[in-house]
Amino acid sequence: MKPFKTLLFTLFVFVLLAGAMWITPDDGLEVAGFTFHMPTASEMFIPEDVEYADISDILDHQVDIDSMAELEINLFSEDDTIAEEIARASYDSLVQSIHQIELTDEGRQNLKQFFDKLHTEKLVRIMHYGDSQLEGDRITAFLRNKLQTRFGGTGPGLRPALQPYDYVFSAVQENSVNWQRYPIYGKVDSTVEHNRYGVMAAFSRYAPPASDSIPFVESVPYTAYLSISKSNVSFKKTQEYRRLRMFYGNEKSPVHFQLFANDSQVMEGTLPANLDYGVVSSLLPDSTDRISIRFTGFDSPDLYGIELADTAGVIVDNIALRGSSGVFFTKTDFVHTAKMYRDLNPGLVILQFGGNVMPYIKDEKAAKNYGRWFGQQIQRVKQYCPNAAVLVIGPSDMSTKVKDKYVTYELLPDVVSALKDVALANGCGYWDMYQAMGGHNSMPGWVNAVPELARPDYVHFSAKGARLIANMFYNALLLEYNKYLEENK
């Protein structure tokens, strides 16, 4: 091709590209589900740099607040005052690196009631609700181990009868193939004609739900089993089972069950028909690290949860609800659910939500509406558990891809602000995970850390990242506890 024609062709291509750039909106053009982008003129000649948060200082100053209790007195000093001043200076320095829980006077008083229980009650329960950031017992497992190491207790706490996740850090669970799980959030199964889902927002059963409007006929016999055993990668205290409780109800026909600890039967009985809510409880032999339950009958109970724990110390439940925005508490049958909360008697309820709404929040008004709906959930939790403190943990930083860059969702700070406002207004503590991990555009730093602290989806923490964020929250909680001890000497 002659040089002149080559020049004309090149100019023609440039004109086409310039025209495409001119007519394409800055935020792209959606075509068949895909967003088509063209660079602007300024981006062509002056590439835009996205400023990512520097999280190195956060990572370099991670501490273990429990180590402060082990500060050695300066044995070479004859003046205890000097040693005390050194310890105080070290503690004050540690405090500066902790992202603290935000509390009003009411929230601090409510948290004090929880700390009172740690001192006066034999058994104290913490219920940790959250979305997929908690999946597989991530975050909760580390928090549980730290608390049980300090205050006593064993076992993983409350678990679903059918585990919805492929991998769970704290235990290994197996079920016969006929089990199904029925959640009250997300896509709700239309064959369930009631809203008695229990405190885990889901129940499990091995026979199809029976209609309340049709007389039940004992026609099809069912057998089923489930087993829960220690995981060799879990924390040691999680592997010890001292007591089992099974929460159930709504069976249309009597169901026979057998409970085994390791390979020995420790209990046998019948779950009565047409019982709205019931509890089976059994102490387990020493060194139990595996339980199994076998069921036979013409129907299945709705199983609201299986508890494996101790009779003293701290129980920490991991209630991970993938896809949930946390607005299900007001949907369950209040009277029925309140019975289970009374049996569990939590001293602290942690609500960790917000991430799942981000793709659907389109403006500041939507963020405020979500905050208002979440405030209704807090109020319902406080009705269920009037003697429990409530802490809200906001969402982490989350990145969405804009052209070729990963940046924080534009309205994430609005959701964080909305959750904080309703938490503080309702007498709850608020721990800002978004700011604790570095704030705006901090997630890429966690993803690109070595080793990685967040997954390549730029949303979820890796196992190491979950442990790190759990330690940051634990330090914040224990900082408040240490203040409580100082004030109540």
One Martini backbone bead per residue (centre of mass of N, CA, C, O) as a GRO file, in nm:
protein
  489
    1MET     BB    1   0.097   0.036   0.021
    2LYS     BB    2   0.074   0.352  -0.002
    3PRO     BB    3   0.153   0.610   0.204
    4PHE     BB    4  -0.107   0.776   0.159
    5LYS     BB    5  -0.310   0.546   0.222
    6THR     BB    6  -0.206   0.484   0.501
    7LEU     BB    7  -0.270   0.760   0.620
    8LEU     BB    8  -0.575   0.756   0.562
    9PHE     BB    9  -0.636   0.501   0.725
   10THR     BB   10  -0.534   0.603   0.997
   11LEU     BB   11  -0.722   0.849   1.014
   12PHE     BB   12  -0.986   0.685   1.002
   13VAL     BB   13  -0.942   0.529   1.263
   14PHE     BB   14  -0.924   0.776   1.448
   15VAL     BB   15  -1.206   0.883   1.386
   16LEU     BB   16  -1.362   0.637   1.489
   17LEU     BB   17  -1.252   0.642   1.778
   18ALA     BB   18  -1.339   0.931   1.844
   19GLY     BB   19  -1.640   0.879   1.803
   20ALA     BB   20  -1.671   0.655   2.015
   21MET     BB   21  -1.571   0.831   2.254
   22TRP     BB   22  -1.791   1.056   2.228
   23ILE     BB   23  -2.062   0.857   2.248
   24THR     BB   24  -1.948   0.739   2.506
   25PRO     BB   25  -2.004   0.708   2.810
   26ASP     BB   26  -1.823   0.727   3.098
   27ASP     BB   27  -1.995   0.466   3.228
   28GLY     BB   28  -2.091   0.342   2.976
   29LEU     BB   29  -2.227   0.067   2.769
   30GLU     BB   30  -2.500  -0.137   2.769
   31VAL     BB   31  -2.457  -0.481   2.630
   32ALA     BB   32  -2.589  -0.771   2.693
   33GLY     BB   33  -2.469  -0.732   3.005
   34PHE     BB   34  -2.248  -0.539   2.903
   35THR     BB   35  -1.982  -0.305   2.955
   36PHE     BB   36  -1.893  -0.043   2.743
   37HIS     BB   37  -1.569   0.099   2.698
   38MET     BB   38  -1.413   0.423   2.664
   39PRO     BB   39  -1.175   0.631   2.643
   40THR     BB   40  -1.083   0.924   2.714
   41ALA     BB   41  -0.886   1.175   2.623
   42SER     BB   42  -0.740   1.201   2.898
   43GLU     BB   43  -0.677   0.892   2.924
   44MET     BB   44  -0.500   0.868   2.672
   45PHE     BB   45  -0.275   1.099   2.773
   46ILE     BB   46  -0.377   1.084   3.100
   47PRO     BB   47  -0.354   0.862   3.309
   48GLU     BB   48  -0.539   0.734   3.565
   49ASP     BB   49  -0.480   0.738   3.908
   50VAL     BB   50  -0.525   0.512   4.163
   51GLU     BB   51  -0.565   0.551   4.506
   52TYR     BB   52  -0.422   0.351   4.739
   53ALA     BB   53  -0.414   0.221   5.033
   54ASP     BB   54  -0.194   0.219   5.306
   55ILE     BB   55  -0.146  -0.089   5.509
   56SER     BB   56   0.134  -0.124   5.650
   57ASP     BB   57   0.079  -0.003   5.932
   58ILE     BB   58  -0.137  -0.205   6.016
   59LEU     BB   59   0.041  -0.465   5.982
   60ASP     BB   60   0.289  -0.368   6.168
   61HIS     BB   61   0.066  -0.309   6.434
   62GLN     BB   62   0.009  -0.584   6.536
   63VAL     BB   63  -0.163  -0.720   6.825
   64ASP     BB   64  -0.173  -0.866   7.162
   65ILE     BB   65  -0.360  -0.791   7.430
   66ASP     BB   66  -0.291  -1.035   7.621
   67SER     BB   67   0.018  -0.970   7.654
   68MET     BB   68  -0.018  -0.740   7.868
   69ALA     BB   69  -0.068  -0.946   8.110
   70GLU     BB   70   0.258  -1.044   8.067
   71LEU     BB   71   0.409  -0.828   8.193
   72GLU     BB   72   0.710  -0.775   8.314
   73ILE     BB   73   0.866  -0.712   8.588
   74ASN     BB   74   1.124  -0.517   8.692
   75LEU     BB   75   1.364  -0.689   8.867
   76PHE     BB   76   1.588  -0.446   8.875
   77SER     BB   77   1.372  -0.290   9.029
   78GLU     BB   78   1.286  -0.123   9.340
   79ASP     BB   79   1.055   0.035   9.175
   80ASP     BB   80   0.726  -0.019   9.107
   81THR     BB   81   0.648   0.247   8.968
   82ILE     BB   82   0.828   0.219   8.723
   83ALA     BB   83   0.708  -0.045   8.616
   84GLU     BB   84   0.421   0.067   8.587
   85GLU     BB   85   0.495   0.292   8.382
   86ILE     BB   86   0.597   0.103   8.163
   87ALA     BB   87   0.338  -0.058   8.126
   88ARG     BB   88   0.155   0.187   8.060
   89ALA     BB   89   0.309   0.281   7.810
   90SER     BB   90   0.271   0.019   7.651
   91TYR     BB   91  -0.038   0.019   7.654
   92ASP     BB   92  -0.085   0.296   7.524
   93SER     BB   93   0.055   0.216   7.259
   94LEU     BB   94  -0.141  -0.013   7.185
   95VAL     BB   95  -0.406   0.149   7.175
   96GLN     BB   96  -0.330   0.320   6.917
   97SER     BB   97  -0.363   0.041   6.727
   98ILE     BB   98  -0.670   0.043   6.798
   99HIS     BB   99  -0.983  -0.010   6.671
  100GLN     BB  100  -1.252   0.118   6.810
  101ILE     BB  101  -1.539   0.110   6.975
  102GLU     BB  102  -1.843   0.259   6.932
  103LEU     BB  103  -1.996   0.461   7.204
  104THR     BB  104  -2.240   0.519   7.403
  105ASP     BB  105  -2.360   0.531   7.709
  106GLU     BB  106  -2.564   0.304   7.656
  107GLY     BB  107  -2.368   0.106   7.519
  108ARG     BB  108  -2.172   0.081   7.761
  109GLN     BB  109  -2.382  -0.031   7.959
  110ASN     BB  110  -2.453  -0.285   7.797
  111LEU     BB  111  -2.162  -0.399   7.794
  112LYS     BB  112  -2.135  -0.422   8.100
  113GLN     BB  113  -2.344  -0.649   8.134
  114PHE     BB  114  -2.171  -0.855   7.989
  115PHE     BB  115  -1.924  -0.838   8.176
  116ASP     BB  116  -2.075  -0.926   8.427
  117LYS     BB  117  -2.132  -1.216   8.324
  118LEU     BB  118  -1.833  -1.307   8.312
  119HIS     BB  119  -1.829  -1.293   8.644
  120THR     BB  120  -2.125  -1.434   8.742
  121GLU     BB  121  -2.148  -1.650   8.518
  122LYS     BB  122  -2.095  -1.970   8.409
  123LEU     BB  123  -2.255  -1.902   8.133
  124VAL     BB  124  -2.165  -1.763   7.805
  125ARG     BB  125  -2.315  -1.608   7.519
  126ILE     BB  126  -2.224  -1.578   7.165
  127MET     BB  127  -2.375  -1.425   6.875
  128HIS     BB  128  -2.258  -1.464   6.532
  129TYR     BB  129  -2.364  -1.269   6.283
  130GLY     BB  130  -2.360  -1.318   5.913
  131ASP     BB  131  -2.218  -1.340   5.627
  132SER     BB  132  -1.978  -1.468   5.409
  133GLN     BB  133  -1.742  -1.377   5.599
  134LEU     BB  134  -1.825  -1.635   5.802
  135GLU     BB  135  -1.774  -1.858   5.634
  136GLY     BB  136  -1.655  -2.150   5.783
  137ASP     BB  137  -1.573  -1.991   6.056
  138ARG     BB  138  -1.476  -1.731   5.999
  139ILE     BB  139  -1.348  -1.530   6.257
  140THR     BB  140  -1.502  -1.680   6.487
  141ALA     BB  141  -1.288  -1.894   6.562
  142PHE     BB  142  -1.080  -1.698   6.677
  143LEU     BB  143  -1.260  -1.559   6.881
  144ARG     BB  144  -1.335  -1.812   7.038
  145ASN     BB  145  -1.051  -1.900   7.126
  146LYS     BB  146  -0.976  -1.648   7.286
  147LEU     BB  147  -1.217  -1.661   7.488
  148GLN     BB  148  -1.175  -1.958   7.590
  149THR     BB  149  -0.888  -1.914   7.694
  150ARG     BB  150  -0.975  -1.689   7.904
  151PHE     BB  151  -1.292  -1.808   8.007
  152GLY     BB  152  -1.364  -2.063   7.880
  153GLY     BB  153  -1.451  -2.342   7.709
  154THR     BB  154  -1.623  -2.542   7.452
  155GLY     BB  155  -1.679  -2.572   7.138
  156PRO     BB  156  -1.880  -2.451   6.854
  157GLY     BB  157  -2.177  -2.468   6.912
  158LEU     BB  158  -2.399  -2.363   6.695
  159ARG     BB  159  -2.561  -2.574   6.445
  160PRO     BB  160  -2.653  -2.700   6.165
  161ALA     BB  161  -2.793  -2.992   6.051
  162LEU     BB  162  -2.721  -2.853   5.768
  163GLN     BB  163  -2.447  -2.783   5.592
  164PRO     BB  164  -2.407  -2.530   5.336
  165TYR     BB  165  -2.094  -2.583   5.341
  166ASP     BB  166  -1.809  -2.738   5.234
  167TYR     BB  167  -1.640  -2.565   5.455
  168VAL     BB  168  -1.541  -2.617   5.805
  169PHE     BB  169  -1.319  -2.546   6.047
  170SER     BB  170  -1.448  -2.671   6.332
  171ALA     BB  171  -1.585  -2.914   6.154
  172VAL     BB  172  -1.721  -3.235   6.070
  173GLN     BB  173  -1.987  -3.301   5.833
  174GLU     BB  174  -2.260  -3.545   5.810
  175ASN     BB  175  -2.513  -3.661   5.571
  176SER     BB  176  -2.771  -3.769   5.454
  177VAL     BB  177  -2.921  -3.724   5.134
  178ASN     BB  178  -3.226  -3.625   5.254
  179TRP     BB  179  -3.142  -3.343   5.313
  180GLN     BB  180  -3.280  -3.010   5.394
  181ARG     BB  181  -3.275  -2.656   5.350
  182TYR     BB  182  -3.465  -2.372   5.516
  183PRO     BB  183  -3.477  -2.049   5.445
  184ILE     BB  184  -3.588  -1.699   5.508
  185TYR     BB  185  -3.385  -1.617   5.300
  186GLY     BB  186  -3.412  -1.529   4.996
  187LYS     BB  187  -3.519  -1.820   4.860
  188VAL     BB  188  -3.828  -1.923   4.945
  189ASP     BB  189  -3.997  -2.197   5.023
  190SER     BB  190  -4.332  -2.265   4.929
  191THR     BB  191  -4.383  -2.532   5.117
  192VAL     BB  192  -4.368  -2.334   5.345
  193GLU     BB  193  -4.639  -2.239   5.586
  194HIS     BB  194  -4.428  -2.095   5.773
  195ASN     BB  195  -4.219  -1.889   6.034
  196ARG     BB  196  -4.048  -2.136   6.189
  197TYR     BB  197  -3.687  -2.101   6.197
  198GLY     BB  198  -3.537  -1.976   6.413
  199VAL     BB  199  -3.220  -1.833   6.500
  200MET     BB  200  -3.083  -1.931   6.204
  201ALA     BB  201  -3.293  -1.879   5.961
  202ALA     BB  202  -3.309  -2.207   5.967
  203PHE     BB  203  -3.405  -2.530   5.860
  204SER     BB  204  -3.401  -2.894   5.891
  205ARG     BB  205  -3.481  -3.182   5.670
  206TYR     BB  206  -3.574  -3.529   5.543
  207ALA     BB  207  -3.866  -3.435   5.490
  208PRO     BB  208  -4.115  -3.309   5.356
  209PRO     BB  209  -4.321  -3.070   5.393
  210ALA     BB  210  -4.613  -3.044   5.566
  211SER     BB  211  -4.935  -2.976   5.558
  212ASP     BB  212  -5.169  -2.806   5.764
  213SER     BB  213  -5.442  -2.861   5.569
  214ILE     BB  214  -5.356  -3.170   5.572
  215PRO     BB  215  -5.392  -3.473   5.659
  216PHE     BB  216  -5.187  -3.692   5.812
  217VAL     BB  217  -5.001  -3.968   5.661
  218GLU     BB  218  -4.858  -4.284   5.738
  219SER     BB  219  -4.668  -4.390   5.449
  220VAL     BB  220  -4.358  -4.288   5.476
  221PRO     BB  221  -4.057  -4.403   5.555
  222TYR     BB  222  -3.782  -4.274   5.756
  223THR     BB  223  -3.425  -4.222   5.727
  224ALA     BB  224  -3.154  -4.073   5.929
  225TYR     BB  225  -2.841  -3.879   5.942
  226LEU     BB  226  -2.588  -3.735   6.167
  227SER     BB  227  -2.251  -3.586   6.183
  228ILE     BB  228  -2.006  -3.467   6.432
  229SER     BB  229  -1.659  -3.369   6.406
  230LYS     BB  230  -1.353  -3.319   6.440
  231SER     BB  231  -1.102  -3.096   6.343
  232ASN     BB  232  -0.757  -3.099   6.280
  233VAL     BB  233  -0.761  -2.762   6.218
  234SER     BB  234  -0.868  -2.688   6.475
  235PHE     BB  235  -0.918  -2.582   6.769
  236LYS     BB  236  -0.892  -2.752   7.056
  237LYS     BB  237  -1.153  -2.654   7.207
  238THR     BB  238  -1.348  -2.727   6.967
  239GLN     BB  239  -1.300  -3.058   7.003
  240GLU     BB  240  -1.478  -3.034   7.269
  241TYR     BB  241  -1.750  -3.234   7.402
  242ARG     BB  242  -2.002  -3.198   7.673
  243ARG     BB  243  -2.271  -3.093   7.516
  244LEU     BB  244  -2.606  -3.162   7.398
  245ARG     BB  245  -2.833  -2.982   7.173
  246MET     BB  246  -3.171  -3.015   7.044
  247PHE     BB  247  -3.362  -2.828   6.809
  248TYR     BB  248  -3.723  -2.860   6.773
  249GLY     BB  249  -4.013  -2.931   6.542
  250ASN     BB  250  -4.310  -3.013   6.356
  251GLU     BB  251  -4.398  -3.304   6.389
  252LYS     BB  252  -4.661  -3.530   6.271
  253SER     BB  253  -4.480  -3.763   6.388
  254PRO     BB  254  -4.321  -3.977   6.553
  255VAL     BB  255  -3.964  -3.973   6.649
  256HIS     BB  256  -3.690  -4.169   6.639
  257PHE     BB  257  -3.386  -4.165   6.847
  258GLN     BB  258  -3.015  -4.168   6.832
  259LEU     BB  259  -2.733  -4.121   7.050
  260PHE     BB  260  -2.382  -4.070   6.974
  261ALA     BB  261  -2.061  -4.120   7.131
  262ASN     BB  262  -1.887  -4.189   6.908
  263ASP     BB  263  -1.975  -4.544   6.955
  264SER     BB  264  -2.181  -4.463   7.187
  265GLN     BB  265  -2.472  -4.493   7.340
  266VAL     BB  266  -2.652  -4.219   7.533
  267MET     BB  267  -2.936  -4.201   7.368
  268GLU     BB  268  -3.303  -4.248   7.376
  269GLY     BB  269  -3.600  -4.157   7.173
  270THR     BB  270  -3.900  -3.941   7.142
  271LEU     BB  271  -4.055  -3.732   6.922
  272PRO     BB  272  -4.326  -3.562   6.940
  273ALA     BB  273  -4.616  -3.483   6.815
  274ASN     BB  274  -4.705  -3.158   6.758
  275LEU     BB  275  -4.453  -2.988   6.836
  276ASP     BB  276  -4.346  -2.668   6.834
  277TYR     BB  277  -4.120  -2.697   7.078
  278GLY     BB  278  -3.789  -2.846   7.143
  279VAL     BB  279  -3.555  -3.020   7.375
  280VAL     BB  280  -3.248  -3.193   7.360
  281SER     BB  281  -3.049  -3.323   7.637
  282SER     BB  282  -2.684  -3.404   7.675
  283LEU     BB  283  -2.441  -3.546   7.822
  284LEU     BB  284  -2.096  -3.612   7.768
  285PRO     BB  285  -1.837  -3.785   7.748
  286ASP     BB  286  -1.534  -3.799   7.786
  287SER     BB  287  -1.365  -3.735   7.484
  288THR     BB  288  -1.567  -3.612   7.299
  289ASP     BB  289  -1.547  -3.577   6.911
  290ARG     BB  290  -1.820  -3.744   6.836
  291ILE     BB  291  -2.140  -3.727   6.675
  292SER     BB  292  -2.460  -3.907   6.642
  293ILE     BB  293  -2.778  -3.916   6.456
  294ARG     BB  294  -3.078  -4.115   6.453
  295PHE     BB  295  -3.365  -4.152   6.231
  296THR     BB  296  -3.718  -4.257   6.274
  297GLY     BB  297  -4.007  -4.234   6.051
  298PHE     BB  298  -4.291  -4.044   5.898
  299ASP     BB  299  -4.112  -3.794   5.983
  300SER     BB  300  -3.982  -3.467   6.027
  301PRO     BB  301  -3.816  -3.251   6.187
  302ASP     BB  302  -3.750  -2.934   6.273
  303LEU     BB  303  -3.417  -2.827   6.263
  304TYR     BB  304  -3.258  -2.546   6.435
  305GLY     BB  305  -3.025  -2.706   6.599
  306ILE     BB  306  -2.682  -2.786   6.707
  307GLU     BB  307  -2.527  -2.829   7.023
  308LEU     BB  308  -2.168  -2.783   7.100
  309ALA     BB  309  -2.056  -2.784   7.441
  310ASP     BB  310  -2.046  -2.642   7.743
  311THR     BB  311  -2.130  -2.570   8.099
  312ALA     BB  312  -1.885  -2.366   8.075
  313GLY     BB  313  -1.819  -2.043   7.991
  314VAL     BB  314  -1.779  -1.997   7.638
  315ILE     BB  315  -2.006  -1.930   7.374
  316VAL     BB  316  -1.961  -1.939   7.005
  317ASP     BB  317  -2.156  -1.849   6.740
  318ASN     BB  318  -2.185  -1.946   6.394
  319ILE     BB  319  -2.392  -1.733   6.171
  320ALA     BB  320  -2.394  -1.804   5.841
  321LEU     BB  321  -2.545  -1.591   5.567
  322ARG     BB  322  -2.563  -1.627   5.258
  323GLY     BB  323  -2.687  -1.325   5.109
  324SER     BB  324  -2.739  -1.162   5.357
  325SER     BB  325  -2.863  -0.839   5.508
  326GLY     BB  326  -3.017  -0.880   5.804
  327VAL     BB  327  -3.363  -0.873   5.743
  328PHE     BB  328  -3.506  -1.140   5.920
  329PHE     BB  329  -3.606  -1.103   6.220
  330THR     BB  330  -3.906  -0.989   6.138
  331LYS     BB  331  -4.006  -1.275   5.989
  332THR     BB  332  -4.029  -1.432   6.236
  333ASP     BB  333  -4.169  -1.603   6.480
  334PHE     BB  334  -4.176  -1.465   6.780
  335VAL     BB  335  -4.264  -1.678   6.990
  336HIS     BB  336  -4.093  -1.912   6.888
  337THR     BB  337  -3.809  -1.772   6.887
  338ALA     BB  338  -3.805  -1.683   7.188
  339LYS     BB  339  -3.768  -1.965   7.310
  340MET     BB  340  -3.479  -2.012   7.204
  341TYR     BB  341  -3.346  -1.762   7.324
  342ARG     BB  342  -3.402  -1.839   7.619
  343ASP     BB  343  -3.227  -2.099   7.613
  344LEU     BB  344  -2.960  -1.952   7.520
  345ASN     BB  345  -2.890  -1.679   7.653
  346PRO     BB  346  -2.755  -1.421   7.551
  347GLY     BB  347  -2.501  -1.164   7.611
  348LEU     BB  348  -2.413  -1.148   7.295
  349VAL     BB  349  -2.475  -0.966   6.985
  350ILE     BB  350  -2.353  -1.008   6.654
  351LEU     BB  351  -2.373  -0.781   6.368
  352GLN     BB  352  -2.258  -0.876   6.027
  353PHE     BB  353  -2.330  -0.637   5.782
  354GLY     BB  354  -2.375  -0.497   5.417
  355GLY     BB  355  -2.240  -0.630   5.161
  356ASN     BB  356  -2.500  -0.741   4.993
  357VAL     BB  357  -2.613  -0.440   4.907
  358MET     BB  358  -2.410  -0.290   4.719
  359PRO     BB  359  -2.514  -0.361   4.420
  360TYR     BB  360  -2.813  -0.205   4.505
  361ILE     BB  361  -2.692   0.070   4.571
  362LYS     BB  362  -2.772   0.390   4.405
  363ASP     BB  363  -2.815   0.576   4.668
  364GLU     BB  364  -2.843   0.748   4.959
  365LYS     BB  365  -3.136   0.665   5.018
  366ALA     BB  366  -3.088   0.357   5.013
  367ALA     BB  367  -2.892   0.354   5.251
  368LYS     BB  368  -3.094   0.469   5.460
  369ASN     BB  369  -3.305   0.249   5.429
  370TYR     BB  370  -3.128   0.021   5.525
  371GLY     BB  371  -3.075   0.139   5.803
  372ARG     BB  372  -3.373   0.135   5.890
  373TRP     BB  373  -3.414  -0.170   5.862
  374PHE     BB  374  -3.185  -0.247   6.057
  375GLY     BB  375  -3.305  -0.110   6.305
  376GLN     BB  376  -3.543  -0.314   6.326
  377GLN     BB  377  -3.361  -0.557   6.389
  378ILE     BB  378  -3.242  -0.458   6.650
  379GLN     BB  379  -3.510  -0.429   6.801
  380ARG     BB  380  -3.583  -0.730   6.782
  381VAL     BB  381  -3.338  -0.844   6.928
  382LYS     BB  382  -3.400  -0.689   7.194
  383GLN     BB  383  -3.667  -0.842   7.237
  384TYR     BB  384  -3.547  -1.126   7.250
  385CYS     BB  385  -3.272  -0.986   7.411
  386PRO     BB  386  -3.286  -0.783   7.682
  387ASN     BB  387  -2.992  -0.896   7.823
  388ALA     BB  388  -2.837  -0.805   7.567
  389ALA     BB  389  -2.580  -0.718   7.387
  390VAL     BB  390  -2.506  -0.502   7.096
  391LEU     BB  391  -2.311  -0.555   6.800
  392VAL     BB  392  -2.184  -0.374   6.519
  393ILE     BB  393  -2.057  -0.481   6.201
  394GLY     BB  394  -1.935  -0.362   5.938
  395PRO     BB  395  -1.826  -0.346   5.639
  396SER     BB  396  -1.603  -0.392   5.424
  397ASP     BB  397  -1.410  -0.343   5.193
  398MET     BB  398  -1.515  -0.296   4.843
  399SER     BB  399  -1.464  -0.398   4.509
  400THR     BB  400  -1.497  -0.249   4.188
  401LYS     BB  401  -1.494  -0.258   3.843
  402VAL     BB  402  -1.336   0.018   3.670
  403LYS     BB  403  -1.251  -0.087   3.406
  404ASP     BB  404  -0.909  -0.144   3.516
  405LYS     BB  405  -1.019  -0.087   3.815
  406TYR     BB  406  -1.012  -0.116   4.170
  407VAL     BB  407  -1.290   0.009   4.359
  408THR     BB  408  -1.479   0.154   4.569
  409TYR     BB  409  -1.777   0.169   4.647
  410GLU     BB  410  -1.934   0.463   4.636
  411LEU     BB  411  -2.170   0.382   4.876
  412LEU     BB  412  -2.027   0.254   5.124
  413PRO     BB  413  -2.003   0.495   5.325
  414ASP     BB  414  -2.316   0.521   5.352
  415VAL     BB  415  -2.364   0.245   5.482
  416VAL     BB  416  -2.179   0.280   5.721
  417SER     BB  417  -2.325   0.530   5.835
  418ALA     BB  418  -2.607   0.404   5.867
  419LEU     BB  419  -2.524   0.178   6.066
  420LYS     BB  420  -2.401   0.354   6.283
  421ASP     BB  421  -2.646   0.528   6.351
  422VAL     BB  422  -2.842   0.292   6.439
  423ALA     BB  423  -2.665   0.167   6.652
  424LEU     BB  424  -2.632   0.414   6.842
  425ALA     BB  425  -2.944   0.480   6.866
  426ASN     BB  426  -2.979   0.160   6.997
  427GLY     BB  427  -2.736   0.094   7.205
  428CYS     BB  428  -2.488   0.022   7.030
  429GLY     BB  429  -2.216  -0.101   6.905
  430TYR     BB  430  -1.942   0.011   6.674
  431TRP     BB  431  -1.753  -0.159   6.419
  432ASP     BB  432  -1.521  -0.035   6.177
  433MET     BB  433  -1.397  -0.226   5.931
  434TYR     BB  434  -1.333  -0.031   5.705
  435GLN     BB  435  -1.133   0.148   5.873
  436ALA     BB  436  -0.955  -0.076   6.003
  437MET     BB  437  -0.842  -0.169   5.700
  438GLY     BB  438  -0.819   0.157   5.560
  439GLY     BB  439  -1.056   0.209   5.375
  440HIS     BB  440  -1.026   0.358   5.099
  441ASN     BB  441  -0.885   0.139   4.886
  442SER     BB  442  -0.783  -0.130   5.071
  443MET     BB  443  -0.837  -0.410   4.941
  444PRO     BB  444  -0.594  -0.438   4.742
  445GLY     BB  445  -0.385  -0.466   4.973
  446TRP     BB  446  -0.499  -0.742   5.071
  447VAL     BB  447  -0.476  -0.898   4.805
  448ASN     BB  448  -0.150  -0.814   4.757
  449ALA     BB  449  -0.052  -0.951   4.979
  450VAL     BB  450   0.226  -1.117   5.166
  451PRO     BB  451   0.019  -1.289   5.217
  452GLU     BB  452  -0.292  -1.316   5.143
  453LEU     BB  453  -0.596  -1.138   5.282
  454ALA     BB  454  -0.755  -1.160   5.005
  455ARG     BB  455  -0.954  -1.218   4.757
  456PRO     BB  456  -0.995  -1.181   4.404
  457ASP     BB  457  -1.295  -1.051   4.454
  458TYR     BB  458  -1.271  -0.800   4.656
  459VAL     BB  459  -1.440  -0.909   4.939
  460HIS     BB  460  -1.291  -1.154   5.068
  461PHE     BB  461  -1.133  -1.311   5.300
  462SER     BB  462  -0.890  -1.481   5.395
  463ALA     BB  463  -0.778  -1.676   5.636
  464LYS     BB  464  -0.565  -1.468   5.730
  465GLY     BB  465  -0.752  -1.220   5.721
  466ALA     BB  466  -0.964  -1.323   5.921
  467ARG     BB  467  -0.769  -1.344   6.158
  468LEU     BB  468  -0.685  -1.047   6.162
  469ILE     BB  469  -0.970  -0.916   6.198
  470ALA     BB  470  -1.037  -1.072   6.456
  471ASN     BB  471  -0.806  -0.952   6.627
  472MET     BB  472  -0.898  -0.659   6.605
  473PHE     BB  473  -1.170  -0.702   6.746
  474TYR     BB  474  -1.071  -0.833   7.005
  475ASN     BB  475  -0.905  -0.592   7.099
  476ALA     BB  476  -1.147  -0.399   7.120
  477LEU     BB  477  -1.309  -0.565   7.328
  478LEU     BB  478  -1.078  -0.591   7.548
  479LEU     BB  479  -1.044  -0.294   7.595
  480GLU     BB  480  -1.323  -0.260   7.726
  481TYR     BB  481  -1.274  -0.469   7.947
  482ASN     BB  482  -1.033  -0.325   8.080
  483LYS     BB  483  -1.193  -0.074   8.157
  484TYR     BB  484  -1.389  -0.221   8.337
  485LEU     BB  485  -1.182  -0.325   8.542
  486GLU     BB  486  -1.075  -0.045   8.624
  487GLU     BB  487  -1.370   0.062   8.721
  488ASN     BB  488  -1.406  -0.233   8.912
  489LYS     BB  489  -1.196  -0.254   9.164
   0.00000   0.00000   0.00000
